């Protein structure tokens, strides 16, 4: 029986054994998947598998089993490979059958040649996804995944890249970071894991976000959606059920790591040959496309997927799948302590919002909101909140974002300045020269919290890009979709992004609900105030807050016929009493508030009590807005 070290360190030998036992029969592929599925179910075996998210590439053994938590940023065209092929020894005429699955380079001994005319050859197809770490993933999420990891890794010595000529800047960087010498493959710097990242790579990767040119991405642009992101980008080779995945899906993949330096040599030769005018039909790909689709493996490693699953969420404190029996017991035990926990969270957020408990109530509702269905084009469940009345000339909004980062698995703060609107790339677009989808700030994973900060917005002129970016934000908020730019047409990509807008007056952007902040205290030092707030809360309580917010988004919810009838009658009565100000939008918003109030109390059905509480909250919120309108003398 293979030991743990075999299937972790040498998975290809396990595959070879299964292939040898079953021959070219298609059953061998299914048995490989079943074997690794069973192995990963044993005693938290998933924690033994090294993760590309937290282990530097040079610490990972080539052709070992690895995992990667990622978002599908782009999907390349399918590629053909030799699933089964035969080699022949020219001297002895001995024939050996090989498998090509889970490999980038065909295996062939020194005295063997591949028989391309063999009747045993089987050509198969696989799909390549370009995957990046989940954009905006919070630091506590990364730390929590690292803390449960039991992977044993050490610097890999199984391959030593050739040393080619480098520029002075690269030599200087190698002297400062000698460990990077193991990551230098064919003249490309390979440390992309946040451990002393080279200056050149960091600037070029981030500079890609400032480019507005639709053509030709920078050579080392890893195409991260958000500026300043670090981590590995990977070419993920999928062999089965690739139709079930789509762009922007969050995945966890288990597969065989391929960082073969031969790939760099092959790709360089292809580029040189493609520039030759002798045979233009030899290679139809442009140089830009080859660079993007076949980057050096030291910079963008390959993972040949054995198992891949779509993630419901990326909160490491929750079970991965809530439908399993073990997970159900976790959920039921957690729900027992929900009421006091909600009170603790409300108190925490009230302090964060300078003593405003009503704003804290709405922030809780916002953080557990999610698009649960779509009716035609209308996304149901979205709850964009505009928190107006934020203190002027203050770093309050920055600290509110820090608080949210501590509570949700993924978040990003978008500073809405004229400069950012006019020069940032919000909308992903298709680069036909390189045949890639160039990412934009709004290419985010589902359930990401997007905080739009209008406090820095000043008078200025929006150019064409700025207008398009503001329009894109409006579409995201209203329709929960982003229209990707494919030059000749727009393609709608549905999304599920929680948007919180912080502003002084009413936001320029649409929202589902405007809450006027009424600070009860103005601390003299905002930074000290927020730091003391975060220090005061126990780590165990903070983790419970994180479970609370993630779990409640995943619960089912329904309204009984009896309550539905009562709500309708109540609404008719409200319209009679105040026909001018009560609209269908008010009913829709109050139902949303009631939904999230019920879920935040652990109730999956609407009760009369929650409906009345939702009406009360809405009345308080509207009264505030009316008071502010009277103070300012203008429309909010």
PyMOL commands that set and color helices and strands:
alter all, ss='L'
color gray80, all
select helices_A, chain A and resi 4-9+11-22+27-41+45-48+57-59+139-148+168-176+178-183+199-207+242-244+262-274+287-293+325-335+338-352+357-367+396-407+418-423+464-479+526-536+539-553+561-577+584-600+608-632
alter helices_A, ss='H'
color red, helices_A
select strands_A, chain A and resi 50-51+65-75+79-88+95-99+113-114+122-132+233-238+250-258+302-310+373-375+378-380+385-388+411-415+429-431+436-438+449-453+481-485+490-494+498-502+513-516
alter strands_A, ss='S'
color yellow, strands_A
deselect
rebuild
show_as cartoon
